[in-house]
């Protein structure tokens, strides 16, 4: 596991040992993650050109407004630029999550008594650390996936978001992020200073992760009945029983664990945590489908020119690559393999109510943002990120396969058989999702019309 060279552990090492450590780490990286390194080299070059192509994400657009005097950031003596950044990027304070494991950029300032705060909306993630040097920002560009920025925490007449040029990709472009520049939510076994016990492993979490393996290294407020998680707890270096989940279960307040007054909210909401886990990997799968299609098409373009084939010729291998990426996207979009809740879940910050008010509703008042939280996360299991700019920016060939596959699943009006890949969607679920999308998602509606006309 990579150890940050600015960490207290490495600072105690002689220079020669640091050099040896880095050389060994690079050797291990080359041997064990060559596929990931190759994938990174692929998106750095044509046709993706991740580092050099223009971006149009929310932070880049805000910076343009700041540069032209069309927007401004206000300094706060307690939190620096944070409150103003949240306001400008429309990120709700109710989304606040608190993570105390040393697993991010400013790890030396993070510990159980001083966790890092994370805030997010559908496309942007903001990280803040007490007495931190920077505000950390990641956001989603419709075509390039996750883009990472920092904003110096010092008073300035012209604050500037600075784009990362590769350091973040050490962790944020790997198999954990589906091989693309992406977002990552992990559950770890934290020691008393917040350093993970890496020997016990780490878990990349999403909506399919069993509840009992989630939230390690995070503070969590909310109720979850008889279910247990790894949050709100320090781990022992003991493979058999590293964490006792009982003391950290069903907490409405964090006041007995650390001083919460420096934070914008006094909570680290359970429902917000579950939404974060889902959408981080949803973003990654959208980006992966986009990159895979563009790379496959680019390969065809090169071969078509070399072999003097028609420019629009699509090889069988390209078709398979697009279909594979699109199928994985649809499976996750429809919450295939979602962990089944065995107790009701509730947050305490108001996040759930605020989240549900955003996004379109159909004529019956239904929304893909309506929560269930009894046996599953959402009442209508289709990701709200189907409305995202990144989804709409998918290449036409990808959208064609995605919409075709969605219609195949949602048009099945019979009760699903036990061996159905989407058996978790009842007949009523499929009808409701199809009706909601038909009224609220123009691309889906257009595909429904095209299919109907073709049948006639």
N, C-alpha and C positions, 0 to 999 in steps of 0.2 A: 504494500500500500504506500502510495506517495506521501511523504512527510514534508510539509511546507518548510522551506529553508529559513524562514523567518521565525519559526516556532521556538519556544524556550528550549525544547529538547535539542534541536540542532545547534542553537547558539552556544551550548556548552561544549560542543565537539571541536576538536582541533581542525584547522583548515584542511589538512590532509585527509582526515576522516570524512569531512563534508564532501570533498572532491570524490572520494571513493564511493560514498553513499550515492551521489548523483550518477556516477558512471554505472554502478550496479543497478540502480533504478532504471536507467535508460536501457540497459541490456535486458532486464526483465521485461520492460515495456515492449521492446522490439520482439522478444520471443513470445510473449503471452497475449499481446494485443495487436499483432500485426494487421489483422483484419480491420480493427478500429482505426489504426493509423492510415491504412490504405483508403478507408472510407473518408477520412478527413481530407486526405490529399485529393480525393475525387471531388469533393464539394468546393475545394479551394480553386480548382481549375474550371474550364468550360464544361458544361454550359451554365453551372451554378455561379461561379465566381463570387463566392461568399464574402470575401474580404474587400472586394473592389466594386461590386455592383451597387448602384444607388439603392438606398432603402427609404421606405415611406412609412415607417412605424410611428407609433404615437409619440415616442420621445424625440425622434428626428423632426417630426412636425412641430412639436412644442419648441424645440431649439430654434427652428426657423422663425417662429413667432417672437421668441425672445430676442433674436438677432435683429428683427425688423421693428422692435418696439411695440408689437401687437399684443404682448403678454409680459408679465413680470412675476418674479418670485419675491415673497416677503420673508425676511429673516425672523426666526423665533429664538429668543434667548435660551430656551430650554431644549429645543429639538432641532435647531438650525433650519435648514431648508425643508425638512420633512413635511410639516403640515401644508405648506404652500404647494409642494410637489404633488401631494395627494389630491389637493383641490384641483390643480391644473390638469391632472391626468384622470380625474373623476374616479379615484380609488377610494372606497369607503373605509372609514376608520373602524367600522364594525367587523371588517375582515381580519383584524389584527390576530396574528398568531405569534407565539413566543417559542423560540428554539434555543436550548441552552447547550447543545453539543457543539464542539469546535469543528464545524464542518463547512465553513464558508470563508470568504476573503479576509475578514478582520478577526480571525480566530483568537488572537491574543487578548482581545477585549471581551470575549464571550466566555461565560461561565454560568453555573447554575444560579448564582446570586445576581447575575447581570446578563439575562438572555438577550438574544437578538430579536428584534421585532420584524415581522414580515406582514405586508399589506398587499392586496391584489384585487384586480377586477378581471374581466374576461380575457384580457390580452396583456396586462402589465403587472409586474411584481416589483415591490419596493422593499429594500432591506435597510434597517436602521439599527445602529449599535450605540449604546451610551458612550459618550466621549469618542465616538468614531471619527476617523479621518474623512470618510466619504459616506454619502448615501449611495447604496448599491441599487442598480436598476436593471431589470431585464424585461424585454417586451417582445412581441411577435410581429415581425414584418410579414405582410401577406404572401410574399414570395420566398424570402430568405430564411424564414424560421426565426429562432431565438436570436436576438441581438442584445449585447450586454454593454452597460454604461456605468460610469461612476460620476458623481457630482461632489466636488470638494466641499467639506463642511467649514467654510470660512466666508465671512462677509465680503461681498463683492458687488460692484455695480453691474457686472456682466457675468453672472454665473453660467457655467458651461458644462453640459453633459459631454463626457469624453468617452468615445466608443472603445471598448476593449479590442485588442488586436491579436488575441490568441491565448492569453493566459487562462481565461475562463473555460476555454474549450478542452483543457486537460481533463476536466471532470464533466463538462457539459457537451461533449460530442463523443459518445462511446456507446457500447451495447446497451447501457442503462437508459440512454436517450434515443434508442432505436437507430443509432449510427448517424444521427444528424445533429446540428447545433440545436440543443433543446433544453428542457427544464427537468429538474430532478428533485424528487421528494424521497428522502431516505429515513428509515427507522434504524437506530443504532443502539448499542448498549453503552451508555455514557458512564465514565468514572466520576469521582467527586469533583474534579476540576473541569469536567465537560469533555475531556478527551475520550473518544470512543475506544472501547476495548475491541480493536480490529480483529483480534483472534477469535472473537465470538461471532464475527460476521456482521454484515450490514444487509438491509433489506430495502430494495427499491419498491415503494408502495404505490398502489393505484386502487381502483374500486374492486379489484378481484382479490386483494390481499386479505387473508383472514384477520379479523378484528384483533385477535390476541397478539399479532405480530406488528401492529401499527404503533406509531407515535413515539417510539423510543428516542429519547433526547429532546422531546417537545413537552411543553406544558399544555395541558388540555383542561378546559372548563366545559361542563355539560354533563348530562345524565345519559346512561347507557345500560341501566338495569343490571342483569346478571352477567353481561358480557364484560370482559376485562381487556385491557391494553397495556402497553409498555410505557406510557407517558407518566409524567410527574414523579419519576423514580430514578434513583442512582443505581447502577448495576455493580454487582460484585464480579470479580474476575473468576467466575465459576461456571463452567460449561453446563453443569447439570441444572442449576437453578439460579441464574444471574439476577433476576428481578422478582421481587414480591409485588404483584399488581394491586393488592388490596388497599394499601394506604392511599394510592393515587386514583382510586376509582370514584366516579360520580361526584367530582368536585365542582361546587358552584363558585368557589373563590380560591385564589392563589395566595392570599395574604400570609398564610402560615408558612409558605415555602420560600418566599423572597419578597423584597420591597417592591411593590407594584406601582408606587406613586410616580416614578419617572416616565411612565408610559402613557400614551394617549388614551388607552382603554385599560381596564383592570382585568381583562379577560383574554383567553386564547381559545376561541370558540371551536367546539367539536364539529359542528356542522360545516363551518368554514374550512376546517381541516379536511373533511371528507370531500368537499367540492374541489379543494386545491389538488388533492391526490388524483381525482378523476381528470381534471382539465389539463394538468401538466402532461400526462401521457397522451391525452387527446390531441393536444397541440403537436406533440412529437410525431404522432402517426399521420397527422395531416401533412406536416413537413416532409416526412419520409415518402408519402405517396407522391407529393409534388416532385421531390428530388429524383425519385426512382423513374418517374415518367419522363422527366426532362433529360435525364442521362440516357435512358433507353432510346428516346427519340433522337438525341444527338448522335448516338452510335449509328442509328439507321441513316441519318443524314450523311455521315461520313462514308458509310459503306455504299449508300445509293449513288453518291458522286463517284466513288472509285469504280463501282461496277456498272455505271451508266444505267442505273435503274430509275424508274419514275421517282420524282422528289417525294411524293406522298406514299411511297411503298412502306408498309409496316411489316416487319419480319415477325415470324411466329414467336421468337424469343422475346421480342419487345412486347407483344401482346400478352404473353405469360407474365412478364415482370409487372406490367401495369395491373393486370387482373389480380395478381397475388397481393400487391400493396393495397389495392382498392378493397379486396375482400377482408384483409386485416383491419382496415379502417372501418368498414361497415360493422364488423363483429364488435369492435370496441364502442362504436357510435351507439349501438343498440344494447350495450351493457351485457354482452355475452360473458358468462363466467363471473358476473358480479357476486361478491360475497353476500350471502343471505343473512340479514340481521335476525337475531333470535330474541332481541329485546328492543323496545322503542328507544329512539335516540332524540335528544333535544339539546340545543345550545342555550346560551344565556346572554348573548351580546346583542340580539336583535338582527344579526346577520341574515338569518333565514327569511325574516319578513322583508328586509330590504332587498335581498337577492331576488325574491319572488316577484317583486314589483317591476323589475326590468324585463325587457323583451316582449315580443308580440303575443297576443292572445287571439284565439279563434272566436267565432260568433257565439260559442257556448261558454266563453270565459275560461277556456282551458289553455294552459301554457306548459311548455317543456321545462319551465323553471319551477313548477309546482312540486313541492316535496311530498314524499310518503313518510319516510323515517320510522316506519313500523316494521316492515320486512325488507325494504330496499331503500335506496336513497331517494329516487324520484318516482312520482306517481305515474308518469308516462316515460318509460325508459328509452329515450332517444336524446343524445347529448344536445344541450343548448348551444354548443359550439358549431352546430350545423348552420347557425346564423352568422358566424364569424366571417370577417373579410378574408382570412386565410383559407377557409373552406371554399368561398366563392372564387378565390384566385387559383384554385386547382386547375391544372391543364384540362382542356375540354375532353380529352380522351379518358382522363381519370374520372371526371364528373359523370361521363357517359356510363362507365362501368358501375360507379357508386350508386347512381340513381336507378339503374337497371336492377341492381342487386337489392336495393331497398324496396323497390316495387314488388319484386319476387317474394320477399319475406312478408311485407305488410299486406299484400293482396291475398295471401293465403287465409281464407275465411273459415277454415276448419280448425277445430281444437288441435294444437300441436301434438304429435306423437312423442313418446318418451325419448326417441333417438333423434329428434329434430335438433339441429344445431342451435336453434333459437326457441327451444322448448320453454324457456323462462318467460316468453311472451305469450300470454293467453290470447284467445280470439278477440276478447274485448280490448286488450292492450293494442293489438295490431290495428284494429279498426280506429281506435282513438288516436293513435299516433299518425295514421294515414290521414285522418280527417284534419288534424291540427296542421300537419305539413301542407296539405292541399290548400289551406286558407292562408298560411303564414310564410310559406317558402316558395317564391315564384319559380325557381328552377325545378323543384319537385312537381309543382302544379303543371308546368309546361311538359314535363316528361309524362305525367299521367294522361294529359290530353293527347300527346303523340301516340302513346300506346293504345289508347281507346280508339283513335282514328284508324290505326293500323289493323286492329282487330275487325273493325267494320269493313 
